[in-house]
Amino acid sequence: MELLALLTVLLLAHTAAYLAWQAVSRRRRACCYLLDYACHKPSDDRKVTTETAGAVIERNKRLGLSEYRFLLKVIVNSGIGEHTYCPRNVLQGREESPTHGDALEEMDEFFADAVAGVLARTGVRARDVDLVVLNVGSFSPAPSLVSRLVRRFGMRDDVMAYNLSGMGCSAGLVAVDLARGVMLTRPRTMALVVTSESCAPNWYVGTDKSMMLGNCLFRCGGAAALLTNDRAFRARAKMELRCLVRANIGAHDDAHAAAVHREDADGRLGVSLSKALPKAAVRAFTENLQRLAPRILPARELARFASRLLLRKLLPAGTPRNKHAGGSPKIDFKAGVDHFCLHPGGTAVIEAVRKSLGLTAHDVEPARMTLHRWGNTSASSLWYVLSYMEAKRRLKRGDRVLMVTFGSGFKCNSCYWEVTRDLADAGAWEDCIDQYPPETLVNPYMDKFGWVNDVQGQGSGFVF
């Protein structure tokens, strides 16, 4: 009996030790560090000036006066400047007849700049990369773009490669989530996340107003980031991922149809943005924040919100104390977040999120300046916003950064980072960061096309 009891104790002790080791091991594998990232800066000969934008619009002889004024009004109210970039085929006047080669050339230029750049900056060899996750929403050739990337950089035969498409502007964080998920099962993994969008074959040349908006705000760009769960790189990493939350409300018909890549009545391909989009965005945003808040906010803020909400429900509506409380209580996200990295989908997107979260002009400055300098570069936009914060030396060790992005589906994704060291790399902003923010944000399109604001009807800035 004593021997049996001893064996039982030893077995239980061994089991406890094993479970403890598993828990520690799981925590070690669960870490995810952002080693570095690089944003694509296309060549200056691809910039879209006011003259270029006007010429592209005037080339489309299908446009009537109503459509012409509509497009000009959207550009004037878009919030973008004269330094965004577009594909070469559009600059060359071939937007109506793009080739497969045009799309591949756009991607190759991006690979040569951003992907090669992040590898060079970190000193990581292409053959040291264990995992590649690439997302380009509306261009999916065969072989896949991720295979083209593997071949271009001579990666190992056993590299894990994933190619995401059709995910829209929120795909950048979907790619990060996929990389993190793979790393949960593989210790000491080096992951390359590559995110961009293909504009060359997707320039809309029709007259459907719901499909014309994209041409005014979507611009060329892209980013590449290196992530790892190897703790040996922690001292070199810029940030550590603490939380990532995804919300997809595509089960609702109106949300699923809010942003659709489709043909118009004349068979011309483009992205249609419906009037239901703002409502879908609010719903997805709310779903995401409800799950995010308990994970990132301090207990005192959650308790404050819960007590005020309960008090408001318990007290009669007409009591003085209830009236003094004002409208519905709101969670103060600034209690747990130092910097807000918001998707610069358009001026209305930024303003809507600012009001929802109770943010200041300083909080949304990175998103607004990114929209002005780079336009909406789809899923890669968040990395330009983050780069602005770093270039402005806002990111200090211990700071908490919240990324929020929206996309077709309809989706709202968010992730929460902790800065692991003081950051000061200007990246793609290096040659212009001293010019931002300007005392007055000059709108070059207002001088040339400002007369359209006198025409009845407003162009929407609510673009994803």
C-alpha positions as CSV (number, residue, x, y, z in Angstrom):
1,M,0.0,0.0,0.0
2,E,2.8,2.4,0.9
3,L,4.5,1.6,-2.4
4,L,1.3,2.3,-4.2
5,A,0.8,5.5,-2.4
6,L,4.3,6.6,-3.2
7,L,3.8,5.7,-6.9
8,T,0.6,7.7,-6.9
9,V,2.3,10.7,-5.3
10,L,5.2,10.5,-7.8
11,L,2.7,10.1,-10.7
12,L,0.7,13.2,-9.6
13,A,3.9,15.2,-9.1
14,H,5.1,14.2,-12.5
15,T,1.8,15.1,-14.1
16,A,1.8,18.5,-12.3
17,A,5.3,19.2,-13.4
18,Y,4.5,18.2,-17.0
19,L,1.4,20.4,-17.1
20,A,3.4,23.3,-15.7
21,W,6.0,22.7,-18.3
22,Q,3.3,22.6,-21.0
23,A,1.8,25.9,-19.7
24,V,5.2,27.6,-19.7
25,S,6.1,26.2,-23.1
26,R,2.7,27.3,-24.5
27,R,3.3,30.8,-23.2
28,R,6.7,30.9,-24.8
29,R,5.3,29.8,-28.1
30,A,2.4,32.2,-27.9
31,C,4.6,35.3,-27.9
32,C,4.7,37.3,-31.2
33,Y,7.2,40.0,-31.8
34,L,7.3,42.6,-34.6
35,L,11.0,42.6,-35.6
36,D,10.7,45.3,-38.2
37,Y,8.6,46.4,-41.2
38,A,9.1,48.4,-44.4
39,C,6.6,50.5,-46.3
40,H,6.8,50.7,-50.1
41,K,7.6,54.1,-51.6
42,P,7.0,54.0,-55.4
43,S,9.2,56.0,-57.7
44,D,8.5,59.7,-58.1
45,D,7.4,59.3,-61.8
46,R,4.3,57.5,-60.6
47,K,2.9,60.4,-58.5
48,V,-0.6,61.6,-59.1
49,T,-0.7,65.4,-59.4
50,T,-3.9,67.5,-59.7
51,E,-3.2,67.7,-63.5
52,T,-2.8,64.0,-63.7
53,A,-6.0,63.3,-61.8
54,G,-7.9,65.8,-64.0
55,A,-6.5,64.3,-67.2
56,V,-7.5,60.8,-66.2
57,I,-11.1,61.9,-65.5
58,E,-11.3,63.9,-68.7
59,R,-10.0,60.9,-70.8
60,N,-13.2,59.0,-69.9
61,K,-15.5,60.2,-72.6
62,R,-18.4,58.2,-71.1
63,L,-18.7,60.6,-68.3
64,G,-21.6,63.1,-68.5
65,L,-21.6,66.4,-66.7
66,S,-23.2,64.9,-63.6
67,E,-20.5,62.1,-63.3
68,Y,-17.7,64.5,-64.1
69,R,-18.8,66.9,-61.3
70,F,-19.3,63.9,-58.9
71,L,-15.8,62.6,-59.4
72,L,-14.2,66.1,-59.0
73,K,-16.2,66.7,-55.9
74,V,-15.0,63.4,-54.3
75,I,-11.4,64.3,-55.1
76,V,-11.7,67.8,-53.6
77,N,-13.3,66.3,-50.4
78,S,-11.0,63.3,-50.3
79,G,-8.3,64.6,-48.0
80,I,-5.4,63.4,-50.3
81,G,-2.5,65.5,-51.6
82,E,-0.4,65.5,-54.7
83,H,2.2,62.9,-53.6
84,T,0.2,59.7,-53.9
85,Y,1.0,57.0,-56.5
86,C,-0.8,55.2,-59.2
87,P,0.1,52.4,-61.7
88,R,2.1,53.1,-64.8
89,N,-0.6,51.9,-67.1
90,V,-2.9,54.6,-65.8
91,L,-0.2,57.3,-66.2
92,Q,0.3,56.0,-69.8
93,G,-3.4,56.3,-70.6
94,R,-3.9,52.5,-70.8
95,E,-6.4,52.1,-67.9
96,E,-9.0,50.7,-70.2
97,S,-6.7,47.9,-71.5
98,P,-4.5,46.8,-68.6
99,T,-2.3,43.7,-69.2
100,H,-1.4,40.8,-67.0
101,G,2.2,42.2,-67.2
102,D,1.1,45.5,-65.8
103,A,-0.2,43.9,-62.7
104,L,2.9,41.7,-62.3
105,E,5.2,44.8,-62.8
106,E,3.4,46.6,-60.0
107,M,3.9,43.7,-57.6
108,D,7.5,43.2,-58.6
109,E,8.4,46.8,-57.9
110,F,6.8,46.4,-54.5
111,F,8.7,43.2,-53.7
112,A,12.0,44.8,-54.8
113,D,11.4,47.7,-52.4
114,A,9.5,46.7,-49.3
115,V,10.3,42.9,-49.0
116,A,14.0,43.4,-49.9
117,G,14.0,46.4,-47.6
118,V,12.8,44.7,-44.5
119,L,15.2,41.8,-45.0
120,A,18.1,44.2,-45.4
121,R,17.1,46.2,-42.3
122,T,16.9,43.2,-40.1
123,G,19.8,41.2,-41.5
124,V,17.5,38.2,-41.9
125,R,18.3,36.1,-44.9
126,A,15.5,35.0,-47.2
127,R,16.4,31.4,-46.5
128,D,15.9,32.0,-42.8
129,V,12.2,32.8,-43.3
130,D,10.1,29.8,-42.2
131,L,6.6,31.2,-43.0
132,V,5.3,33.7,-45.6
133,V,1.8,35.1,-45.6
134,L,0.9,37.3,-48.5
135,N,-2.3,39.2,-49.1
136,V,-3.3,41.0,-52.3
137,G,-7.0,41.3,-52.5
138,S,-8.0,41.6,-56.2
139,F,-5.1,40.0,-58.1
140,S,-4.6,36.3,-57.9
141,P,-2.5,34.9,-60.7
142,A,-1.1,31.4,-61.1
143,P,1.5,30.6,-59.9
144,S,0.4,32.6,-56.9
145,L,2.0,35.8,-55.9
146,V,3.5,34.2,-52.8
147,S,5.1,31.6,-55.0
148,R,6.5,34.4,-57.2
149,L,7.9,35.9,-54.0
150,V,9.5,32.6,-52.9
151,R,11.1,32.2,-56.3
152,R,12.3,35.8,-56.5
153,F,14.1,35.6,-53.1
154,G,15.3,32.0,-53.3
155,M,13.5,30.8,-50.2
156,R,13.8,27.3,-48.8
157,D,11.9,24.3,-50.2
158,D,10.1,23.7,-46.9
159,V,9.0,27.3,-46.4
160,M,5.3,27.5,-45.4
161,A,3.6,29.9,-47.9
162,Y,0.0,31.2,-47.7
163,N,-1.7,33.4,-50.4
164,L,-4.7,35.4,-49.2
165,S,-7.0,37.1,-51.7
166,G,-10.4,38.8,-51.7
167,M,-10.0,40.0,-48.0
168,G,-10.1,43.7,-48.7
169,C,-8.6,46.5,-46.6
170,S,-8.6,44.5,-43.3
171,A,-6.5,41.7,-44.7
172,G,-3.3,43.0,-43.2
173,L,-4.4,42.0,-39.7
174,V,-5.9,38.8,-41.0
175,A,-2.4,38.0,-42.3
176,V,-0.8,38.8,-38.9
177,D,-3.4,36.6,-37.2
178,L,-2.7,33.7,-39.6
179,A,1.1,34.0,-38.9
180,R,0.5,34.2,-35.2
181,G,-1.7,31.0,-35.4
182,V,1.0,29.1,-37.2
183,M,3.6,30.2,-34.7
184,L,1.5,28.8,-31.8
185,T,2.5,25.3,-33.0
186,R,6.0,26.0,-34.2
187,P,8.7,27.5,-31.8
188,R,11.4,29.8,-33.1
189,T,9.6,30.7,-36.3
190,M,10.5,33.6,-38.5
191,A,7.4,34.9,-40.4
192,L,7.3,37.3,-43.3
193,V,3.9,39.1,-43.7
194,V,3.5,40.9,-47.1
195,T,0.5,43.1,-47.8
196,S,-0.5,45.2,-50.8
197,E,-3.2,45.8,-53.4
198,S,-3.2,45.6,-57.1
199,C,-4.4,48.8,-58.8
200,A,-3.1,48.3,-62.3
201,P,-5.9,45.9,-63.5
202,N,-8.6,47.3,-61.3
203,W,-9.0,51.0,-62.4
204,Y,-12.7,51.5,-63.0
205,V,-13.6,53.1,-66.3
206,G,-17.4,53.1,-66.2
207,T,-20.0,55.5,-65.0
208,D,-21.6,53.8,-62.0
209,K,-21.2,56.3,-59.2
210,S,-21.0,53.6,-56.5
211,M,-18.0,52.2,-58.4
212,M,-16.3,55.5,-59.3
213,L,-15.3,56.4,-55.7
214,G,-12.4,53.9,-55.4
215,N,-10.4,55.7,-58.2
216,C,-10.4,58.9,-56.1
217,L,-8.8,57.5,-53.0
218,F,-7.2,54.1,-53.6
219,R,-3.5,54.4,-54.4
220,C,-0.5,52.1,-54.9
221,G,1.5,51.0,-51.8
222,G,2.4,48.0,-49.7
223,A,4.3,46.9,-46.7
224,A,6.3,43.9,-45.5
225,A,6.8,42.9,-41.9
226,L,8.9,40.3,-40.1
227,L,7.3,38.6,-37.1
228,T,8.8,36.0,-34.8
229,N,8.1,34.0,-31.7
230,D,11.8,33.4,-31.0
231,R,12.6,35.1,-27.7
232,A,16.2,35.4,-28.7
233,F,15.0,38.4,-30.9
234,R,13.0,40.1,-28.2
235,A,15.7,42.7,-27.5
236,R,15.8,43.6,-31.2
237,A,12.0,43.7,-31.7
238,K,10.0,46.9,-32.0
239,M,6.8,45.7,-30.5
240,E,5.1,42.6,-29.0
241,L,1.6,41.6,-30.0
242,R,-0.7,41.4,-27.0
243,C,-4.1,40.9,-28.4
244,L,-5.8,40.5,-31.8
245,V,-9.6,40.5,-32.4
246,R,-11.5,39.9,-35.6
247,A,-15.2,40.5,-36.3
248,N,-16.9,39.4,-39.5
249,I,-20.6,40.2,-39.9
250,G,-20.8,38.8,-43.5
251,A,-23.8,36.6,-42.5
252,H,-25.9,39.8,-42.8
253,D,-26.9,40.3,-46.4
254,D,-26.6,44.1,-46.3
255,A,-23.1,43.9,-44.7
256,H,-21.9,41.3,-47.2
257,A,-23.0,43.5,-50.1
258,A,-21.6,46.7,-48.7
259,A,-18.3,46.5,-50.7
260,V,-18.3,44.1,-53.7
261,H,-16.0,43.6,-56.6
262,R,-18.4,43.2,-59.5
263,E,-19.2,44.2,-63.1
264,D,-21.5,47.2,-63.8
265,A,-24.4,47.1,-66.3
266,D,-22.0,47.5,-69.2
267,G,-19.7,44.7,-68.0
268,R,-16.9,46.9,-66.6
269,L,-15.2,45.6,-63.5
270,G,-14.9,47.7,-60.4
271,V,-15.6,47.8,-56.6
272,S,-19.1,48.9,-55.7
273,L,-19.6,50.7,-52.4
274,S,-23.2,50.6,-51.3
275,K,-25.2,53.1,-49.1
276,A,-25.4,50.4,-46.4
277,L,-21.6,50.5,-45.9
278,P,-21.5,53.1,-43.1
279,K,-24.1,51.1,-41.2
280,A,-22.2,47.8,-41.7
281,A,-19.0,49.5,-40.6
282,V,-20.6,50.7,-37.3
283,R,-22.0,47.3,-36.6
284,A,-18.7,45.5,-37.3
285,F,-16.8,48.1,-35.2
286,T,-19.2,47.7,-32.3
287,E,-18.9,43.9,-32.4
288,N,-15.1,44.1,-32.4
289,L,-14.9,46.7,-29.5
290,Q,-17.2,44.6,-27.3
291,R,-14.8,41.7,-27.4
292,L,-11.7,43.9,-27.4
293,A,-12.4,46.1,-24.4
294,P,-12.3,43.4,-21.7
295,R,-8.9,42.3,-23.0
296,I,-7.1,45.6,-23.1
297,L,-8.7,48.0,-20.6
298,P,-7.8,48.2,-16.9
299,A,-10.4,46.8,-14.4
300,R,-11.1,50.2,-13.0
301,E,-12.3,51.5,-16.3
302,L,-14.5,48.5,-16.9
303,A,-15.9,48.9,-13.4
304,R,-16.5,52.6,-14.0
305,F,-18.4,51.9,-17.2
306,A,-20.4,49.1,-15.7
307,S,-21.4,51.1,-12.7
308,R,-22.5,54.1,-14.7
309,L,-24.5,51.9,-17.1
310,L,-26.2,50.1,-14.2
311,L,-26.9,53.4,-12.4
312,R,-28.5,54.8,-15.6
313,K,-30.7,51.7,-16.0
314,L,-31.8,51.6,-12.3
315,L,-32.6,55.3,-11.9
316,P,-35.8,56.7,-13.4
317,A,-35.2,58.6,-16.6
318,G,-36.5,61.9,-15.1
319,T,-34.4,62.0,-12.0
320,P,-31.8,64.8,-11.6
321,R,-29.0,62.4,-11.1
322,N,-29.8,60.6,-14.3
323,K,-30.1,63.8,-16.3
324,H,-26.7,64.9,-14.8
325,A,-25.2,61.7,-16.2
326,G,-25.9,62.9,-19.7
327,G,-26.2,60.4,-22.6
328,S,-25.3,56.7,-22.6
329,P,-22.0,56.1,-20.8
330,K,-19.0,55.4,-23.0
331,I,-15.9,53.4,-22.4
332,D,-12.7,55.5,-22.3
333,F,-10.3,53.5,-24.5
334,K,-7.6,56.0,-23.8
335,A,-7.4,54.4,-20.3
336,G,-5.7,51.4,-21.9
337,V,-4.3,52.8,-25.2
338,D,-1.6,55.4,-25.8
339,H,-1.7,55.5,-29.6
340,F,-4.5,54.8,-32.1
341,C,-3.4,53.5,-35.5
342,L,-6.5,53.9,-37.6
343,H,-7.2,52.8,-41.1
344,P,-7.1,55.9,-43.3
345,G,-10.0,54.8,-45.5
346,G,-11.2,58.3,-46.0
347,T,-11.9,61.5,-44.2
348,A,-15.4,60.3,-43.1
349,V,-13.9,57.0,-41.8
350,I,-11.3,58.8,-39.7
351,E,-13.9,61.2,-38.3
352,A,-16.4,58.5,-37.5
353,V,-13.9,56.5,-35.5
354,R,-12.6,59.7,-33.8
355,K,-16.1,60.5,-32.5
356,S,-16.9,56.9,-31.6
357,L,-13.8,56.6,-29.4
358,G,-13.8,60.1,-28.1
359,L,-10.4,60.9,-29.6
360,T,-8.6,64.2,-30.2
361,A,-7.2,65.7,-33.3
362,H,-3.7,64.7,-32.1
363,D,-4.9,61.1,-31.8
364,V,-6.1,60.9,-35.4
365,E,-3.3,63.0,-36.9
366,P,-1.3,60.0,-38.1
367,A,-4.2,58.6,-40.0
368,R,-5.1,62.0,-41.6
369,M,-1.5,62.7,-42.6
370,T,-1.2,59.2,-44.1
371,L,-4.3,59.7,-46.1
372,H,-3.0,63.0,-47.4
373,R,0.5,61.7,-48.2
374,W,-0.2,58.2,-49.5
375,G,-3.9,57.9,-50.0
376,N,-5.8,54.7,-49.1
377,T,-3.3,51.9,-49.9
378,S,-5.9,49.3,-48.8
379,A,-4.6,46.6,-46.3
380,S,-1.1,48.1,-46.1
381,S,-2.4,51.5,-44.9
382,L,-2.0,50.8,-41.2
383,W,1.7,50.2,-41.6
384,Y,2.1,53.8,-43.1
385,V,0.2,55.2,-40.1
386,L,2.4,53.3,-37.7
387,S,5.5,54.5,-39.6
388,Y,4.3,58.1,-39.2
389,M,4.1,57.6,-35.4
390,E,7.6,56.2,-35.3
391,A,8.9,59.0,-37.6
392,K,7.5,61.5,-35.2
393,R,9.2,59.8,-32.3
394,R,5.8,59.2,-30.5
395,L,6.4,55.5,-29.7
396,K,8.3,55.0,-26.4
397,R,9.0,51.8,-24.6
398,G,6.0,50.5,-22.8
399,D,3.5,52.4,-24.9
400,R,0.4,50.6,-26.1
401,V,-0.8,50.9,-29.7
402,L,-4.2,49.9,-31.0
403,M,-4.6,49.2,-34.7
404,V,-8.1,49.3,-36.2
405,T,-9.0,48.4,-39.8
406,F,-12.2,47.8,-41.8
407,G,-12.7,45.8,-45.0
408,S,-15.2,44.1,-47.3
409,G,-17.0,41.0,-45.9
410,F,-17.9,43.1,-43.9
411,K,-15.0,43.0,-41.3
412,C,-13.5,45.0,-38.5
413,N,-10.1,43.8,-37.2
414,S,-8.0,45.2,-34.4
415,C,-4.8,44.3,-32.7
416,Y,-3.0,45.6,-29.6
417,W,0.8,46.0,-29.4
418,E,3.2,46.9,-26.7
419,V,6.3,48.9,-27.7
420,T,9.4,47.2,-26.5
421,R,11.9,50.0,-27.1
422,D,12.0,53.7,-28.0
423,L,11.4,54.0,-31.8
424,A,12.6,56.7,-34.1
425,D,12.9,55.3,-37.6
426,A,11.4,57.6,-40.3
427,G,11.1,54.8,-42.9
428,A,9.2,55.8,-46.0
429,W,8.4,59.2,-44.4
430,E,12.1,60.2,-44.2
431,D,12.1,62.8,-47.0
432,C,8.9,64.5,-45.9
433,I,8.2,64.0,-42.2
434,D,9.3,67.5,-41.3
435,Q,6.5,68.9,-43.5
436,Y,3.8,67.1,-41.4
437,P,1.6,68.2,-40.0
438,P,1.5,71.5,-41.9
439,E,0.0,74.5,-40.1
440,T,-2.7,74.5,-42.8
441,L,-3.4,71.2,-44.6
442,V,-3.3,72.5,-48.2
443,N,-5.8,70.8,-50.6
444,P,-4.2,71.2,-54.1
445,Y,-7.4,69.9,-55.7
446,M,-9.5,72.7,-54.1
447,D,-7.6,75.4,-56.1
448,K,-8.2,73.6,-59.4
449,F,-11.5,71.9,-58.9
450,G,-13.0,73.8,-55.9
451,W,-15.8,75.2,-58.0
452,V,-17.6,71.9,-57.9
453,N,-18.4,72.4,-54.2
454,D,-21.0,75.0,-55.4
455,V,-22.8,72.2,-57.2
456,Q,-25.6,70.5,-55.3
457,G,-24.7,67.0,-54.0
458,Q,-21.7,65.8,-52.0
459,G,-19.2,63.2,-52.8
460,S,-18.6,60.6,-50.2
461,G,-15.4,60.3,-48.2
462,F,-16.5,57.1,-46.6
463,V,-14.3,54.7,-48.6
464,F,-12.6,51.6,-47.4
